[in-house]
Amino acid sequence: MLSGYGMTLKKASQLLHTEQSIITAIHKAYLKRRGGTLLPQNPDGSIKYSKGILVDEFKLHSGRVFCTMVLDYDTLELLYLQKGRGKQQIRNFQKYVGSDFFSKICFVSCDMSAVYPYAFKELIPGVKIVYDLFHIRQKYNDLIMNGVRKEQRNRVIKEINALNTTKIEMKLKLRNKDFEEDWQKSRIL
């Protein structure tokens, strides 16, 4: 509503000489009327229950601030988005969608951190946890491939050092050989 005019809530409250909380309440009501719920709906308007959900977090800004997002598995619709990452965000998601929606979830796809699987196992006994392929590959690269890369790098560094040592030895031998030859010649003369 206000962003279309390039105006913040604070600026609108100053312009209208009113409290910012009043403008915020009006704006929230407007957004709710316009957007409704984020839950997937059937054509008749009833809530469509998800058999599976996707949970992940992403960084906000460049600091250590994260945001948790929950998507519907079938439609990839955004179901929930909240600042932070952890059990509390999953509990808040449960409050948002309701226990009826939450109890119908059969599986959860998430990254390999311990937070989400434990939270969902605690809140939905018997739920299946599925780790997504992206995070499995990332973990594999971190644990296995980084070790292999480190070993290869160390081997190459040793070979380079060995080559440098042999080069230095060869130069010294060549220098000494020239010196020996000159010394031999001077002795003869």
C-alpha positions, 0 to 999 in steps of 0.5 A: 500500500505505502511502498507503492508511493515510496513511503515507509510506515514511519514517514506515513505516520509523520505525514499524517501526524499519528502514532506509527503503531496505528499506521502499522496496524492498518497496514497489517490489516491491508496486507492480511486482506490482500494476501490472506494465508500462506497455506496452500488452498484447494480450489474451493478455498479449503486448506490443502494439507501437505504430505511433505515440507521442505525446511531450510535457512538462508543468511540475511545480510552479511552477518550471522542473522538467518531466516528459516523458510518452510515450503510445500513439497508438492507445489514449492509454495512458501508456507512460512518465513521467520527470522532466526533458525532453530526449534523456536521457528519450528514451534512458531510454524506449528502454531501458525499452521495449526496442529491439524495441518502439522499432524498430517505431515509425513516427511520433512526434507531439510539440511543435515544440521541437527536442529530441524530433525530433532525439532520435528521428531519431537513435535511429530513422532514418526515423521520421516526426515529426508536429507536433500541431495544438495546438503549431502553433496556439500557435506561430502565435499567438506569431509571427504574431498577437502581432505583429498584436496589437502593431501594432493596439495601437500604432495605437490608442495613436497614435490616442488620442494624436492625439485627446488632442493635438487635444483639448488644441489645441481647448481652447487655441484655445477659451481663446484665442478667449475671451481674444481676444473679451474683449480685443477688447471691452475695446479697444472700451470 
